[in-house]
Amino acid sequence: VAKSNTPFETDTELNKDMQTIDKSALSMSQREAETHQANLQHLCRLCGGSFKTDPYKRSHPVHGPVDDETQALLRKKEKKATSWPDLLAKVFKTDVKGDIDTIHPTKFCHQCWTVVQKKLNNSPCEMFLPRKSPVEWHPHSPSCDVCDASFRGVKRKKKVLNLQMNKKLRMVSRGPRKKRQIRNPKQVNQKNLVKMITSCKKIHLTTKILAVDYPADFVKSISCQICEHILADPVETTCKHLFCRACILKCLKIMGSYCPACRYPCFPTDLVSPVKSFLNILNSLSVRCPVKDCLEEVCLGKYY
């Protein structure tokens, strides 16, 4: 006669099954976490870009001392920072000291490294920093962007290439089209906001009082890129943009440490006086007296 299973034996078998399921789930979760961490090693901590786009696969550690080339440049410029966390915090406004390896990439790309070098050299840089907040990194989850992008990266790239090819074919078949200048409402609002911050209408001179009808490009070159008035006590940024000293200092204080024209990192200590030849041209410009019915003309240098 076969013996029936007792409740105790049934519970024991159930517990064994549950333990097997738990171990399997734990093992899968651990594998996913390891895969996630491996995917992070291919991404830049600062911009989120993939190292695979660099033909030389260059990358630099986020933590630890700076490399020899950067160290030599820091000594030349008499900068105090000697570690990457301090330098990245200054240039990118990103704190990497509290990073967790399972959440954050541990390296940054060579493009971001180049931005650091150009910043230290006070050289203009064509690569601008992100307009929005820095890249945010999150723990692994079922809807993980890091793992999803890594899995579909090749397919996504092919799709982009096909779209570009289709666009070229359409352009060839239809012929050249007239360019339309589309103004982004956000950019317009940003520009108006910056003008409101400076509020220098009563103290700076408008370009309308120039005694000579100069070409538009020349007028733009002697105008502040914030208030659009004639430059007053002009200063130059590392990205070679010109502003009234009062205007740029107000913007840096309220809007943040970046150039209002191109959003390249900019600090009050970076501002320098333009070359003397430019100042001579600026001061020699003839302007009409802004007082109504006064027709007298004077040099801008004498007016101030």
GULOPA-799720 format. One line per 4 residues: their letters; for each residue x, y, z of N, C-alpha, C. Coordinates in Angstrom, 2 decimals. Layout:
% GULOPA-799720
a) X,Y,Z,X,Y,Z,X,Y,Z  ...
END
This chain:
% GULOPA-799720
vaks) 0.85,-1.19,0.00,0.00,0.00,0.00,0.88,1.23,0.00  0.65,2.13,-0.97,1.48,3.37,-1.05,1.10,4.30,0.07  2.16,4.89,0.60,1.95,5.84,1.69,1.64,7.22,1.13  0.64,7.89,1.69,0.29,9.26,1.26,1.24,10.25,1.90
ntpf) 1.48,11.37,1.19,2.38,12.40,1.72,1.73,13.09,2.91  2.49,13.22,3.96,2.00,13.94,5.14,2.13,15.43,4.89  1.37,16.28,5.64,1.49,17.74,5.49,2.91,18.22,5.68  3.67,17.58,6.58,5.05,18.01,6.84,5.93,17.82,5.61
etdt) 5.75,16.62,4.94,6.54,16.34,3.75,6.18,17.29,2.61  4.88,17.62,2.48,4.43,18.54,1.43,5.04,19.93,1.63  5.03,20.43,2.87,5.61,21.74,3.19,7.10,21.77,2.89  7.79,20.66,3.20,9.24,20.59,2.96,9.55,20.69,1.47
elnk) 8.78,19.96,0.66,8.97,20.00,-0.79,8.67,21.40,-1.34  7.64,22.04,-0.81,7.26,23.39,-1.24,8.37,24.39,-0.92  8.94,24.25,0.29,10.03,25.13,0.69,11.25,24.96,-0.22  11.53,23.69,-0.60,12.66,23.43,-1.49,12.43,24.09,-2.85
dmqt) 11.17,23.97,-3.35,10.84,24.60,-4.64,10.99,26.12,-4.56  10.53,26.72,-3.47,10.62,28.17,-3.28,12.08,28.62,-3.21  12.91,27.83,-2.50,14.32,28.16,-2.40,15.00,28.11,-3.77  14.60,27.11,-4.56,15.16,26.99,-5.92,14.78,28.20,-6.77
idks) 13.50,28.61,-6.67,13.02,29.79,-7.42,13.74,31.05,-6.97  13.89,31.22,-5.64,14.57,32.40,-5.09,16.02,32.46,-5.57  16.71,31.29,-5.55,18.10,31.26,-5.99,18.21,31.61,-7.47  17.26,31.08,-8.25,17.25,31.35,-9.69,17.02,32.83,-9.96
alsm) 16.04,33.43,-9.23,15.74,34.86,-9.39,16.93,35.71,-8.95  17.57,35.30,-7.85,18.72,36.04,-7.33,19.88,35.98,-8.31  20.07,34.78,-8.90,21.14,34.61,-9.88,20.89,35.47,-11.12  19.62,35.51,-11.58,19.27,36.33,-12.74,19.45,37.81,-12.44
sqre) 19.02,38.23,-11.24,19.17,39.63,-10.82,20.64,40.02,-10.76  21.46,39.11,-10.26,22.89,39.38,-10.15,23.52,39.49,-11.54  23.10,38.62,-12.46,23.62,38.67,-13.83,23.23,39.97,-14.51  21.98,40.42,-14.30,21.53,41.68,-14.88,22.33,42.85,-14.34
aeth) 22.59,42.82,-13.02,23.37,43.90,-12.40,24.79,43.93,-12.95  25.37,42.74,-13.15,26.73,42.66,-13.71,26.75,43.16,-15.16  25.71,42.80,-15.92,25.61,43.26,-17.31,25.45,44.78,-17.36  24.62,45.30,-16.46,24.41,46.75,-16.37,25.72,47.47,-16.08
qanl) 26.48,46.94,-15.11,27.75,47.55,-14.74,28.75,47.47,-15.89  28.71,46.37,-16.63,29.60,46.22,-17.79,29.24,47.22,-18.88  27.92,47.46,-19.08,27.48,48.44,-20.07,27.91,49.85,-19.69  27.91,50.14,-18.39,28.33,51.47,-17.91,29.77,51.77,-18.29
qhlc) 30.60,50.72,-18.37,32.02,50.91,-18.67,32.26,51.40,-20.09  31.22,51.35,-20.94,31.35,51.82,-22.32,30.78,53.22,-22.51  30.32,53.86,-21.42,29.68,55.17,-21.51,30.47,56.24,-20.77  30.34,57.47,-21.25,31.01,58.61,-20.63,30.20,59.09,-19.43
rlcg) 30.86,59.30,-18.32,30.19,59.76,-17.09,29.59,61.14,-17.27  30.19,61.98,-18.12,29.80,63.38,-18.21,28.73,63.64,-19.27  28.94,63.13,-20.49,27.99,63.42,-21.57,27.10,62.23,-21.92  27.43,61.04,-21.39,26.62,59.86,-21.68,26.91,59.21,-23.01
gsfk) 27.88,59.75,-23.76,28.23,59.19,-25.06,28.96,57.86,-24.95  28.93,57.09,-26.03,29.58,55.78,-26.05,31.03,55.90,-26.51  31.92,55.16,-25.86,33.33,55.14,-26.27,33.49,54.48,-27.64  32.50,53.72,-28.08,32.58,53.01,-29.35,32.60,53.98,-30.54
tdpy) 32.12,55.22,-30.32,32.12,56.20,-31.41,33.52,56.75,-31.68  34.43,56.59,-30.72,35.81,57.03,-30.89,36.60,55.90,-31.57  37.17,56.15,-32.75,37.91,55.07,-33.45,39.08,54.53,-32.64  39.62,55.35,-31.73,40.76,54.91,-30.91,40.33,54.38,-29.54
krsh) 39.00,54.40,-29.27,38.45,53.89,-28.00,39.13,54.52,-26.78  39.38,55.84,-26.85,40.07,56.51,-25.75,39.10,56.85,-24.62  39.57,56.71,-23.39,38.77,57.08,-22.21,39.70,57.46,-21.08  39.15,58.14,-20.07,39.96,58.63,-18.95,39.21,58.36,-17.65
pvhg) 39.92,57.96,-16.59,39.25,57.65,-15.31,38.67,58.89,-14.65  37.49,58.74,-14.09,36.82,59.86,-13.41,37.50,60.20,-12.09  38.01,59.17,-11.42,38.62,59.36,-10.10,40.14,59.27,-10.20  40.81,59.79,-9.17,42.26,59.70,-9.12,42.94,60.94,-9.65
pvdd) 44.27,60.95,-9.67,45.02,62.13,-10.13,44.89,62.32,-11.64  45.10,63.55,-12.09,45.03,63.85,-13.52,46.23,63.24,-14.24  46.14,63.12,-15.56,47.24,62.56,-16.34,48.39,63.56,-16.44  49.53,63.11,-16.94,50.75,63.93,-16.99,50.56,65.19,-17.84
etqa) 49.86,65.05,-18.97,49.66,66.20,-19.86,48.82,67.27,-19.19  47.75,66.85,-18.53,46.89,67.80,-17.82,47.62,68.41,-16.62  48.41,67.59,-15.93,49.18,68.07,-14.77,50.16,69.16,-15.19  50.85,68.96,-16.32,51.79,69.96,-16.81,51.08,71.26,-17.16
llrk) 49.88,71.13,-17.73,49.09,72.32,-18.09,48.61,73.06,-16.84  48.22,72.31,-15.81,47.77,72.93,-14.55,48.91,73.69,-13.89  50.11,73.13,-13.93,51.26,73.82,-13.34,51.59,75.09,-14.11  51.48,74.99,-15.44,51.75,76.15,-16.29,50.78,77.29,-16.01
kekk) 49.51,76.93,-15.79,48.47,77.93,-15.54,48.34,78.27,-14.06  49.16,77.63,-13.21,49.16,77.86,-11.76,47.79,77.58,-11.15  47.18,76.47,-11.58,45.90,76.04,-11.03,46.13,75.09,-9.85  45.23,75.13,-8.87,45.40,74.33,-7.66,44.91,72.89,-7.81
atsw) 43.92,72.67,-8.66,43.33,71.33,-8.80,44.37,70.32,-9.30  44.43,69.15,-8.68,45.37,68.10,-9.09,44.67,66.76,-9.34  43.39,66.66,-9.01,42.65,65.40,-9.21,41.49,65.64,-10.17  41.07,64.57,-10.83,39.97,64.68,-11.79,38.66,65.13,-11.14
pdll) 38.27,64.61,-9.96,37.01,65.06,-9.37,36.94,66.58,-9.17  38.05,67.18,-8.70,38.07,68.63,-8.49,37.98,69.39,-9.82  38.71,68.89,-10.81,38.75,69.57,-12.11,37.42,69.44,-12.85  36.81,68.26,-12.79,35.52,68.04,-13.46,34.41,68.84,-12.80
akvf) 34.51,69.00,-11.48,33.51,69.80,-10.76,33.58,71.26,-11.19  34.78,71.74,-11.48,34.94,73.14,-11.88,34.50,73.37,-13.33  34.88,72.46,-14.22,34.60,72.65,-15.64,33.16,72.27,-16.01  32.69,71.11,-15.51,31.38,70.59,-15.91,30.30,70.77,-14.84
ktdv) 30.68,71.29,-13.67,29.72,71.46,-12.57,29.09,70.11,-12.19  29.89,69.06,-12.23,29.41,67.72,-11.90,30.24,67.14,-10.77  29.58,66.76,-9.67,30.27,66.18,-8.52,30.33,64.66,-8.68  31.54,64.12,-8.84,31.69,62.68,-9.05,32.25,61.98,-7.81
kgdi) 32.47,62.73,-6.73,33.08,62.14,-5.54,32.18,61.12,-4.85  30.86,61.29,-4.97,29.93,60.36,-4.32,29.40,59.29,-5.26  30.07,59.07,-6.40,29.60,58.10,-7.38,29.63,56.67,-6.83  28.68,55.86,-7.32,28.62,54.42,-6.99,28.86,53.64,-8.28
dtih) 29.78,52.68,-8.24,30.19,51.97,-9.45,29.05,51.23,-10.14  28.04,50.81,-9.37,26.91,50.07,-9.96,25.89,51.00,-10.60  26.05,52.30,-10.41,25.11,53.29,-10.95,25.79,54.22,-11.95  27.01,54.66,-11.63,27.70,55.65,-12.46,28.85,55.05,-13.25
ptkf) 29.06,55.51,-14.50,30.27,55.11,-15.23,31.52,55.62,-14.51  32.61,54.92,-14.66,33.84,55.29,-13.95,34.85,55.99,-14.86  34.43,56.26,-16.12,35.35,56.92,-17.06,34.61,58.01,-17.82  35.37,58.90,-18.46,34.77,59.90,-19.34,35.51,59.90,-20.68
chqc) 34.84,60.40,-21.72,35.34,60.27,-23.08,36.44,61.29,-23.40  37.11,61.06,-24.52,38.22,61.94,-24.91,37.71,63.30,-25.37  36.47,63.35,-25.84,35.90,64.64,-26.25,35.74,65.56,-25.04  35.24,65.01,-23.94,35.11,65.80,-22.71,36.49,66.16,-22.16
wtvv) 37.45,65.26,-22.33,38.84,65.54,-21.92,39.38,66.74,-22.71  39.04,66.81,-24.00,39.47,67.92,-24.85,38.85,69.23,-24.38  37.59,69.18,-23.93,36.94,70.38,-23.40,37.70,70.91,-22.19  38.15,69.99,-21.32,38.93,70.39,-20.14,40.22,71.08,-20.57
qkkl) 40.91,70.50,-21.55,42.17,71.07,-22.02,41.97,72.47,-22.59  40.91,72.64,-23.39,40.64,73.94,-24.01,40.24,74.96,-22.95  39.53,74.50,-21.94,39.14,75.40,-20.86,40.38,75.90,-20.12  41.33,75.01,-19.85,42.55,75.39,-19.16,43.42,76.30,-20.02
nnsp) 43.36,76.10,-21.34,44.16,76.91,-22.27,43.48,78.22,-22.64  42.26,78.44,-22.11,41.47,79.63,-22.46,41.27,79.73,-23.97  41.04,78.58,-24.60,40.85,78.53,-26.05,39.37,78.35,-26.37  38.91,78.92,-27.50,37.51,78.70,-27.89,37.29,77.24,-28.24
cemf) 36.10,76.76,-27.93,35.79,75.34,-28.16,34.48,75.22,-28.91  34.48,74.47,-30.00,33.27,74.33,-30.80,32.26,73.37,-30.18  32.75,72.52,-29.32,31.84,71.57,-28.65,31.26,72.23,-27.41  29.96,72.44,-27.39,29.32,73.12,-26.28,28.83,72.12,-25.25
lprk) 28.70,72.57,-24.05,28.16,71.73,-22.99,26.66,71.59,-23.16  26.09,70.53,-22.61,24.64,70.35,-22.73,23.87,71.55,-22.20  22.81,71.93,-22.90,22.02,73.08,-22.49,21.20,72.77,-21.24  20.79,71.51,-21.12,19.98,71.14,-19.97,20.88,70.67,-18.84
spve) 20.27,70.10,-17.81,21.03,69.62,-16.67,21.92,68.44,-17.09  22.99,68.15,-16.31,23.90,67.06,-16.66,23.17,65.71,-16.73  23.84,64.71,-17.32,23.26,63.37,-17.46,22.98,62.78,-16.07  21.78,62.26,-15.90,21.41,61.63,-14.62,21.52,60.11,-14.76
whph) 22.13,59.49,-13.76,22.32,58.04,-13.77,21.47,57.40,-12.67  20.82,56.28,-13.01,19.91,55.61,-12.07,20.30,54.14,-11.92  19.90,53.50,-10.81,20.16,52.06,-10.64,19.47,51.25,-11.74  19.93,50.03,-11.95,19.34,49.16,-12.96,17.88,48.86,-12.62
spsc) 17.03,48.82,-13.65,15.60,48.53,-13.48,15.11,47.80,-14.73  13.89,47.25,-14.70,13.36,46.55,-15.89,13.33,47.44,-17.13  13.13,48.75,-16.94,13.10,49.68,-18.08,14.39,50.51,-18.11  15.52,49.86,-17.97,16.82,50.54,-17.88,17.24,51.10,-19.24
dvcd) 17.48,52.40,-19.31,17.90,53.04,-20.55,19.30,52.58,-20.98  20.18,52.38,-20.01,21.56,51.99,-20.31,21.60,50.64,-21.01  20.94,49.65,-20.44,20.95,48.29,-21.01,20.13,48.23,-22.29  19.03,48.99,-22.36,18.18,49.00,-23.54,18.92,49.60,-24.73
asfr) 19.62,50.72,-24.50,20.37,51.37,-25.57,21.53,50.50,-26.02  22.16,49.81,-25.07,23.29,48.93,-25.41,22.83,47.76,-26.26  21.62,47.25,-25.95,21.09,46.09,-26.68,20.67,46.46,-28.10  20.10,47.69,-28.26,19.56,48.09,-29.56,20.45,49.07,-30.30
gvkr) 21.65,49.29,-29.80,22.52,50.33,-30.35,22.80,50.19,-31.83  23.10,48.96,-32.30,23.47,48.76,-33.70,22.28,49.02,-34.61  21.09,48.50,-34.24,19.89,48.71,-35.05,19.55,50.18,-35.14  19.66,50.90,-34.01,19.31,52.31,-33.99,20.23,53.09,-34.93
kkkv) 21.50,52.70,-34.97,22.47,53.39,-35.81,22.13,53.21,-37.29  21.73,51.96,-37.66,21.37,51.70,-39.05,20.17,52.52,-39.47  19.22,52.68,-38.56,18.01,53.44,-38.85,18.33,54.90,-39.14  19.22,55.46,-38.35,19.62,56.86,-38.54,20.29,57.03,-39.89
lnlq) 21.19,56.08,-40.25,21.89,56.16,-41.52,20.91,56.10,-42.69  19.89,55.24,-42.59,18.89,55.13,-43.65,18.10,56.41,-43.80  17.75,57.04,-42.67,17.01,58.29,-42.71,17.83,59.38,-43.38  19.13,59.42,-43.07,20.00,60.42,-43.69,20.10,60.20,-45.19
mnkk) 20.20,58.92,-45.60,20.29,58.60,-47.02,19.01,58.99,-47.75  17.85,58.70,-47.14,16.57,59.07,-47.74,16.45,60.58,-47.89  16.95,61.31,-46.89,16.88,62.77,-46.93,17.71,63.30,-48.09  18.92,62.70,-48.29,19.78,63.14,-49.39,19.12,62.86,-50.74
lrmv) 18.48,61.68,-50.86,17.81,61.33,-52.11,16.67,62.29,-52.41  15.91,62.67,-51.38,14.80,63.62,-51.56,15.32,64.97,-52.01  16.45,65.40,-51.41,17.01,66.70,-51.76,17.49,66.73,-53.20  18.08,65.60,-53.66,18.56,65.52,-55.04,17.40,65.55,-56.02
srgp) 16.33,64.81,-55.70,15.18,64.72,-56.61,14.40,66.03,-56.67  14.26,66.71,-55.55,13.46,67.93,-55.51,14.26,69.18,-55.86  15.58,69.08,-55.77,16.41,70.25,-56.03,16.57,71.08,-54.77  17.40,72.14,-54.85,17.67,72.96,-53.66,16.44,73.70,-53.18
rkkr) 16.31,73.82,-51.88,15.18,74.55,-51.30,15.70,75.80,-50.60  14.87,76.79,-50.51,15.23,78.01,-49.80,15.27,77.75,-48.30  16.29,78.26,-47.67,16.43,78.08,-46.23,15.46,78.98,-45.49  14.79,78.42,-44.52,13.88,79.21,-43.68,14.44,79.30,-42.28
qirn) 14.50,80.49,-41.78,15.01,80.69,-40.43,13.86,80.52,-39.44  13.92,79.44,-38.68,12.87,79.16,-37.69,13.39,79.54,-36.32  12.73,80.45,-35.69,13.16,80.91,-34.37,12.51,80.07,-33.29  13.32,79.50,-32.47,12.84,78.69,-31.36,12.23,79.59,-30.30
pkqv) 10.97,79.38,-29.91,10.35,80.24,-28.88,11.13,80.26,-27.58  11.74,79.12,-27.22,12.53,79.07,-25.98,13.74,79.98,-26.07  14.39,80.01,-27.26,15.55,80.87,-27.44,15.15,82.34,-27.38  14.00,82.66,-27.96,13.50,84.05,-27.93,13.22,84.48,-26.50
nqkn) 12.54,83.61,-25.74,12.24,83.92,-24.34,13.50,84.07,-23.51  14.51,83.22,-23.79,15.78,83.29,-23.08,16.46,84.62,-23.35  16.43,85.05,-24.61,17.06,86.32,-24.99,16.37,87.49,-24.30  15.05,87.48,-24.27,14.30,88.54,-23.60,14.56,88.56,-22.11
lvkm) 14.68,87.37,-21.51,14.96,87.26,-20.08,16.32,87.86,-19.74  17.31,87.56,-20.59,18.66,88.10,-20.36,18.65,89.62,-20.44  17.90,90.16,-21.39,17.80,91.62,-21.52,17.14,92.23,-20.29  16.14,91.55,-19.75,15.47,92.05,-18.54,16.42,92.06,-17.35
itsc) 17.32,91.06,-17.29,18.27,90.97,-16.18,19.22,92.16,-16.20  19.71,92.51,-17.39,20.69,93.60,-17.48,20.04,94.96,-17.27  18.85,95.17,-17.87,18.11,96.44,-17.76,19.04,97.65,-17.81  19.78,97.75,-18.92,20.79,98.82,-19.05,20.40,99.86,-20.11
kkih) 19.12,99.92,-20.44,18.66,100.82,-21.49,19.01,102.28,-21.22  18.99,102.67,-19.94,19.22,104.07,-19.59,20.70,104.43,-19.43  21.57,103.41,-19.35,22.99,103.72,-19.12,23.88,103.37,-20.30  23.42,102.50,-21.21,24.22,102.13,-22.38,23.64,102.76,-23.64
lttk) 24.48,103.02,-24.62,24.07,103.72,-25.83,23.58,102.76,-26.90  22.47,103.10,-27.54,21.95,102.29,-28.62,22.77,102.50,-29.89  22.79,101.49,-30.76,23.54,101.59,-32.01,22.88,102.58,-32.98  21.68,103.03,-32.69,20.97,103.97,-33.57,21.60,105.35,-33.57
ilav) 22.43,105.66,-32.56,23.04,106.99,-32.51,24.40,107.03,-33.22  24.79,105.94,-33.87,26.03,105.96,-34.66,25.89,106.98,-35.79  26.89,107.81,-35.95,26.81,108.89,-36.94,26.93,108.37,-38.37  27.55,107.23,-38.54,27.76,106.65,-39.88,26.90,105.39,-40.01
dypa) 26.38,105.19,-41.23,25.56,104.01,-41.50,26.49,102.83,-41.83  26.97,102.16,-40.79,27.92,101.05,-40.97,27.19,99.79,-41.43  27.93,98.84,-42.04,27.32,97.54,-42.41,26.80,96.82,-41.16  25.78,96.02,-41.35,25.13,95.33,-40.23,26.10,94.43,-39.46
dfvk) 26.99,93.75,-40.18,27.95,92.85,-39.52,28.93,93.63,-38.64  29.33,94.81,-39.11,30.24,95.63,-38.30,29.55,96.13,-37.04  28.29,96.56,-37.19,27.52,97.04,-36.04,27.38,95.93,-35.01  27.15,94.72,-35.50,27.02,93.58,-34.59,28.33,93.30,-33.85
sisc) 29.46,93.51,-34.53,30.76,93.22,-33.92,31.12,94.21,-32.82  30.53,95.40,-32.84,30.83,96.39,-31.80,29.68,96.52,-30.79  28.76,95.53,-30.85,27.61,95.53,-29.94,27.75,94.42,-28.91  27.18,94.66,-27.74,27.14,93.64,-26.68,26.16,92.54,-27.11
qice) 26.54,91.29,-26.95,25.69,90.19,-27.37,24.58,89.88,-26.38  24.51,90.66,-25.31,23.41,90.51,-24.35,22.38,91.61,-24.55  22.82,92.86,-24.40,21.88,93.99,-24.47,21.76,94.58,-25.86  22.70,94.24,-26.77,22.72,94.72,-28.16,22.95,96.22,-28.26
hila) 23.45,96.84,-27.18,23.87,98.24,-27.24,25.33,98.31,-27.64  25.83,99.53,-27.89,27.26,99.69,-28.17,28.04,99.27,-26.93  29.10,98.52,-27.13,29.88,97.98,-26.02,30.35,99.07,-25.07  30.08,98.88,-23.79,30.52,99.80,-22.75,31.43,99.05,-21.80
dpve) 32.67,99.50,-21.64,33.68,98.80,-20.83,33.72,97.34,-21.27  34.05,97.09,-22.55,33.95,95.74,-23.11,34.92,94.74,-22.49  34.46,93.50,-22.39,35.30,92.39,-21.94,35.12,91.23,-22.91  36.13,90.37,-22.98,36.12,89.23,-23.90,36.18,87.93,-23.10
ttck) 35.38,86.95,-23.52,35.37,85.64,-22.86,36.40,84.72,-23.53  36.61,83.55,-22.95,37.55,82.59,-23.53,37.07,82.06,-24.87  35.76,82.15,-25.12,35.21,81.71,-26.40,35.12,82.86,-27.41  35.81,83.97,-27.10,35.97,85.12,-28.01,34.68,85.89,-28.27
hlfc) 33.76,85.92,-27.32,32.57,86.75,-27.44,32.74,88.01,-26.60  32.14,89.10,-27.08,32.29,90.41,-26.43,31.00,90.84,-25.74  31.15,91.41,-24.55,30.00,91.87,-23.77,30.39,93.15,-23.02  29.36,93.92,-22.63,29.59,94.98,-21.66,29.94,94.31,-20.33
raci) 30.87,94.87,-19.61,31.30,94.24,-18.36,30.13,94.06,-17.39  29.32,95.11,-17.23,28.20,95.05,-16.28,27.18,93.98,-16.70  26.93,93.85,-18.01,25.94,92.89,-18.51,26.37,91.45,-18.25  27.60,91.12,-18.60,28.05,89.73,-18.46,28.17,89.34,-16.99
lkcl) 28.60,90.27,-16.14,28.72,89.94,-14.71,27.36,89.65,-14.09  26.33,90.42,-14.50,24.97,90.17,-13.99,24.46,88.81,-14.46  24.72,88.49,-15.73,24.25,87.21,-16.28,24.94,86.02,-15.62  26.24,86.13,-15.40,26.97,85.03,-14.77,26.48,84.79,-13.36
kimg) 26.10,85.86,-12.69,25.64,85.74,-11.30,24.25,85.11,-11.23  23.37,85.46,-12.17,21.98,85.01,-12.10,21.72,83.75,-12.94  22.27,83.70,-14.16,21.97,82.60,-15.08,22.89,81.40,-14.90  24.10,81.62,-14.37,25.05,80.51,-14.23,26.35,80.80,-14.93
sycp) 27.36,79.97,-14.68,28.71,80.21,-15.19,28.90,79.65,-16.60  28.24,80.27,-17.57,28.44,79.91,-18.96,28.20,81.14,-19.83  28.80,81.13,-21.01,28.67,82.25,-21.94,27.23,82.32,-22.46  26.56,83.47,-22.38,25.17,83.59,-22.86,25.05,83.39,-24.36
acry) 26.15,83.58,-25.09,26.09,83.45,-26.55,26.20,82.01,-27.02  27.08,81.23,-26.38,27.32,79.86,-26.87,27.26,78.80,-25.78  27.08,79.22,-24.51,26.95,78.32,-23.36,28.24,77.55,-23.05  29.37,78.07,-23.50,30.66,77.50,-23.11,30.94,77.93,-21.67
pcfp) 31.59,77.08,-20.85,31.86,77.45,-19.45,32.59,78.79,-19.35  32.12,79.65,-18.48,32.69,80.99,-18.35,32.57,81.45,-16.90  33.63,82.02,-16.39,33.67,82.51,-15.01,34.15,83.96,-15.01  33.78,84.74,-14.00,34.22,86.15,-13.96,35.73,86.31,-14.07
tdlv) 36.47,85.34,-13.54,37.94,85.43,-13.59,38.49,85.20,-15.00  37.65,84.67,-15.90,38.09,84.41,-17.28,38.01,85.65,-18.16  37.28,86.66,-17.73,37.04,87.84,-18.56,38.31,88.68,-18.70  38.62,89.05,-19.95,39.81,89.87,-20.21,39.42,91.04,-21.11
spvk) 40.28,92.03,-21.17,40.04,93.18,-22.04,40.37,92.80,-23.48  39.57,93.25,-24.47,39.87,92.94,-25.88,41.21,93.54,-26.30  41.70,93.13,-27.45,42.98,93.64,-27.95,42.90,95.15,-28.16  44.05,95.80,-28.05,44.10,97.26,-28.08,43.61,97.83,-29.41
sfln) 43.92,97.14,-30.51,43.50,97.63,-31.83,41.98,97.70,-31.94  41.29,96.71,-31.36,39.82,96.73,-31.37,39.29,97.89,-30.53  39.89,98.12,-29.37,39.45,99.22,-28.50,39.66,100.56,-29.18  40.75,100.69,-29.94,41.01,101.95,-30.66,39.92,102.21,-31.70
ilns) 39.53,101.16,-32.42,38.46,101.30,-33.42,37.15,101.67,-32.73  36.85,101.00,-31.63,35.60,101.25,-30.89,35.55,102.69,-30.38  36.62,103.15,-29.78,36.64,104.49,-29.19,36.65,105.60,-30.24  37.06,105.27,-31.47,37.11,106.29,-32.53,35.79,106.43,-33.28
lsvr) 34.80,105.60,-32.97,33.51,105.69,-33.66,32.82,107.01,-33.34  32.23,107.61,-34.37,31.49,108.87,-34.19,30.04,108.56,-33.80  29.58,109.21,-32.74,28.19,109.04,-32.30,27.53,110.40,-32.15  26.22,110.42,-32.41,25.45,111.65,-32.24,25.03,111.81,-30.79
cpvk) 24.92,113.00,-30.34,24.48,113.27,-28.98,23.04,112.76,-28.83  22.76,111.94,-27.80,21.41,111.38,-27.64,20.35,112.40,-27.21  20.78,113.60,-26.82,19.83,114.63,-26.42,19.04,115.10,-27.64  17.74,115.26,-27.48,16.87,115.64,-28.59,17.26,117.00,-29.17
dcle) 17.25,117.07,-30.52,17.56,118.29,-31.27,19.02,118.72,-31.16  19.88,117.89,-30.57,21.31,118.20,-30.52,21.99,117.45,-31.65  22.64,118.15,-32.55,23.24,117.54,-33.74,24.74,117.34,-33.59  25.27,117.57,-32.42,26.72,117.46,-32.22,27.17,116.00,-32.28
evcl) 28.33,115.80,-32.90,28.92,114.47,-32.99,30.23,114.42,-32.23  30.45,113.35,-31.49,31.69,113.18,-30.73,32.18,111.74,-30.89  33.46,111.54,-30.58,34.01,110.17,-30.58,33.48,109.42,-29.37  33.25,108.15,-29.54,32.71,107.34,-28.45,33.63,107.36,-27.23
gkyy) 34.94,107.35,-27.47,35.90,107.38,-26.37,35.78,108.62,-25.52  35.49,109.77,-26.14,35.33,111.02,-25.39,33.98,111.08,-24.69  32.99,110.39,-25.27,31.65,110.43,-24.67,31.66,109.78,-23.30  32.32,108.63,-23.19,32.37,107.92,-21.90,33.37,108.59,-20.96
END
